[in-house]
């Protein structure tokens, strides 16, 4: 049972990594990051609706509220992630997104949900050091990474943390399929206000329509289903560590398909972030 759960989480993380690569591929073809985000989430919603129809859930106000919070987190995560890819690289964007546990920690400190400790503050310091090395922020403007790319990557991590909080509290009041249905419905409504509608409609007459659909199926619908089902069959600690396959997969996609390269300094920063976040996740669990 546990091995089966681990396998599902690994597959979900790999699909998330591939979706980042597909997003980068579509941006190289000229599509706006917001349009790509919109199709990823909206196609994902249609996939999750199928799951919901087979396992309906009961609605209540706390479930609706926290599911919408999770949906706001998903919207921010998808949009900031693809903007970061367009302004930096797939590897940088994916790794910055995995600073989410640190944001969860900081939010928990602010709202006094847990006590601070030397270990936790050291984890934050190490992640910040890793971000500096990964993004080479001291030389921004002279290379391919911009301040917008750095900010958007951290914004994706903060949004991911918001999704974690929303999904966690919504889970106390309902089933995952209901939570994800409301979350992705909220995502679709939110992103409609920021997306260029004429460009979004033009996708239907484009040969890239199938790529957009594939992005939504792999990057939202199927991957979230596999992750939630896998999470039920393994421990949160194992799942959090295995999910680190996403930035690794995304980085490999960027290197093999899009010819994106990282310097030795950036690879060192990436390693510091991933190792620190993994240790932090284990300790927190």
C-alpha positions in Angstrom: 0.0 0.0 0.0 2.7 2.5 1.0 4.9 1.7 -2.0 1.9 2.2 -4.3 1.3 5.6 -2.6 4.9 6.6 -3.1 4.7 5.6 -6.8 1.6 7.8 -7.3 3.3 10.8 -5.6 6.4 10.4 -7.7 4.4 10.3 -10.9 2.5 13.4 -9.9 5.7 15.3 -9.2 7.2 14.2 -12.6 4.0 15.4 -14.3 4.2 18.8 -12.5 7.8 19.1 -13.7 6.9 18.2 -17.3 4.1 20.8 -17.1 6.6 23.5 -16.3 8.6 22.4 -19.3 5.5 22.4 -21.5 4.8 25.9 -20.3 8.3 27.1 -21.3 7.9 25.4 -24.7 4.6 27.2 -25.3 6.1 30.5 -24.2 8.9 30.1 -26.7 6.2 29.7 -29.3 4.9 33.2 -28.3 2.0 32.4 -25.9 1.5 34.7 -22.9 2.1 33.1 -19.5 -1.4 34.2 -18.3 -3.0 32.4 -21.2 -1.0 29.2 -20.5 -1.9 29.4 -16.8 -5.6 29.8 -17.7 -5.6 26.7 -19.9 -3.6 24.7 -17.4 -6.1 25.3 -14.6 -9.3 25.3 -16.7 -8.6 22.0 -18.4 -7.6 20.7 -15.0 -11.0 21.8 -13.6 -12.7 19.7 -16.3 -10.6 16.6 -15.4 -11.3 17.0 -11.7 -15.1 17.4 -12.3 -15.1 13.9 -13.7 -13.6 12.7 -10.4 -16.1 14.8 -8.5 -19.1 13.2 -10.4 -18.0 9.8 -9.3 -17.4 10.8 -5.7 -19.7 13.8 -4.8 -19.3 15.6 -1.5 -21.5 17.6 0.8 -21.1 21.4 0.9 -20.8 23.6 3.9 -19.6 27.2 4.5 -16.1 26.4 5.9 -15.5 24.0 3.1 -16.4 26.6 0.5 -14.4 29.4 2.1 -11.1 27.4 2.5 -11.5 25.9 -0.9 -11.7 29.3 -2.4 -8.6 30.3 -0.4 -6.9 27.3 -1.9 -8.1 28.3 -5.4 -6.6 31.8 -4.9 -3.3 30.0 -4.0 -3.5 27.9 -7.2 -4.2 30.9 -9.3 -1.2 32.8 -7.9 1.0 29.7 -8.1 0.3 28.9 -11.8 0.5 32.6 -12.9 3.7 33.5 -11.0 5.3 30.2 -11.9 5.0 30.7 -15.7 5.9 34.4 -15.4 9.1 33.4 -13.6 9.9 30.8 -16.3 9.5 33.5 -18.9 11.8 35.9 -17.0 14.4 33.4 -15.7 14.4 29.7 -16.5 12.4 26.6 -15.7 15.0 25.3 -13.2 15.1 28.7 -11.3 11.3 29.0 -11.3 10.6 25.5 -10.2 13.1 25.7 -7.3 12.0 29.1 -6.1 8.4 27.7 -6.0 9.6 25.1 -3.5 10.5 27.7 -1.0 6.8 27.3 0.0 7.5 25.5 3.3 9.5 28.5 4.4 6.6 30.8 3.7 4.4 28.4 5.6 6.8 28.6 8.5 6.9 32.4 8.5 3.1 32.7 8.3 2.8 30.3 11.2 5.2 32.5 13.2 3.2 35.7 12.4 -0.1 34.1 13.4 1.4 32.2 16.3 0.4 28.9 14.9 3.7 27.4 16.1 6.8 28.4 18.1 10.0 29.7 16.5 13.2 27.8 17.1 16.9 28.1 16.2 16.6 25.2 13.7 13.6 26.9 11.9 15.4 30.2 11.7 18.5 28.5 10.4 16.4 26.8 7.7 15.1 30.2 6.6 18.6 31.6 6.5 19.9 28.7 4.4 17.0 28.9 2.0 17.6 32.6 1.6 21.3 31.9 0.9 20.3 29.3 -1.7 17.9 31.8 -3.4 20.8 34.3 -3.6 23.1 31.7 -5.2 20.4 30.2 -7.5 19.2 33.5 -8.9 22.6 35.2 -8.7 20.7 38.3 -7.5 23.9 40.2 -7.0 24.3 40.3 -10.7 20.7 40.6 -11.8 20.5 42.7 -15.0 23.7 41.3 -16.5 22.3 37.9 -17.1 19.0 36.2 -18.1 17.4 36.5 -14.6 15.4 39.6 -13.9 14.0 41.1 -10.7 10.6 40.2 -12.1 11.7 36.6 -12.5 13.0 36.4 -8.9 9.9 38.1 -7.5 7.5 35.9 -9.5 9.3 32.8 -8.4 9.0 33.7 -4.8 5.4 34.7 -5.4 4.8 31.2 -6.8 6.2 29.8 -3.5 4.1 32.1 -1.4 1.0 31.2 -3.4 1.8 27.5 -3.0 1.9 28.1 0.8 -1.5 29.7 0.6 -2.8 26.7 -1.2 -1.3 24.4 1.5 -3.1 26.4 4.2 -6.4 26.5 2.3 -6.4 22.8 1.4 -5.4 21.8 5.0 -8.3 23.6 6.6 -10.8 22.7 3.9 -9.9 19.0 4.4 -11.4 19.2 7.9 -14.8 19.9 6.4 -15.0 17.8 3.2 -13.4 15.5 0.6 -10.5 16.3 -1.7 -12.5 16.0 -4.9 -15.0 18.7 -3.6 -12.1 21.0 -2.4 -10.2 20.8 -5.7 -13.4 21.3 -7.7 -14.2 24.6 -5.9 -10.5 25.6 -5.9 -10.1 25.2 -9.6 -13.4 26.8 -10.3 -12.2 29.8 -8.3 -9.0 29.7 -10.2 -10.8 29.9 -13.6 -13.0 32.8 -12.5 -10.0 34.8 -11.1 -7.7 34.2 -14.1 -10.4 35.2 -16.6 -10.1 38.8 -15.3 -6.4 39.0 -16.0 -6.1 36.9 -19.2 -6.1 38.4 -22.7 -9.4 37.0 -23.8 -8.8 37.5 -27.5 -5.5 35.5 -27.3 -7.2 32.9 -25.2 -9.9 32.4 -27.8 -7.3 32.3 -30.6 -5.9 29.1 -29.0 -8.9 27.2 -30.5 -7.8 28.0 -34.0 -4.1 27.3 -33.2 -2.2 24.0 -33.8 -1.0 24.5 -30.2 -4.5 23.7 -28.8 -3.5 20.1 -28.2 -0.4 21.2 -26.3 -2.6 23.4 -24.1 -5.0 20.6 -23.4 -2.1 18.2 -22.6 -0.6 20.8 -20.2 -3.9 21.0 -18.3 -4.4 17.2 -18.2 -0.8 16.5 -17.0 -0.2 19.7 -15.0 -3.5 20.0 -13.1 -6.1 17.3 -13.6 -4.2 14.0 -13.6 -1.3 15.1 -11.4 -3.5 16.5 -8.6 -5.6 13.4 -8.6 -2.5 11.1 -8.4 -1.0 13.3 -5.6 -4.1 13.3 -3.4 -4.7 9.6 -3.8 -1.0 8.8 -3.2 -1.0 11.1 -0.2 -3.7 8.8 1.4 -1.4 5.8 1.0 1.9 7.2 2.3 3.1 9.6 5.0 3.2 13.4 4.6 7.0 13.3 5.2 7.6 10.9 2.3 5.2 12.8 0.0 7.0 16.2 0.7 10.4 14.7 0.0 9.2 12.8 -3.2 7.6 16.0 -4.5 11.1 17.4 -4.9 11.1 15.4 -8.1 9.2 18.3 -9.7 12.1 20.9 -9.8 14.5 18.1 -10.8 12.2 17.0 -13.7 11.6 20.6 -14.7 15.3 21.3 -14.8 16.0 18.2 -16.9 13.3 19.2 -19.3 14.7 22.7 -19.6 18.2 21.3 -20.2 17.3 18.6 -22.7 14.5 20.2 -24.7 15.0 24.0 -24.3 18.8 23.9 -23.9 18.7 25.9 -20.6 22.0 25.7 -18.6 22.8 26.5 -15.0 26.2 27.7 -13.6 28.0 25.8 -10.9 26.9 28.6 -8.4 23.3 28.2 -9.4 23.4 24.4 -9.1 24.9 24.9 -5.6 22.0 27.3 -4.6 19.5 24.8 -6.0 21.0 22.0 -3.9 20.9 24.1 -0.7 17.3 25.0 -1.2 16.1 21.5 -1.9 18.1 19.9 0.9 17.1 22.5 3.4 13.4 22.3 2.5 13.5 18.5 2.6 15.0 18.5 6.1 12.5 21.1 7.2 9.6 19.0 5.9 10.9 15.9 7.7 11.2 17.8 11.0 7.8 19.5 10.6 6.1 16.1 9.9 
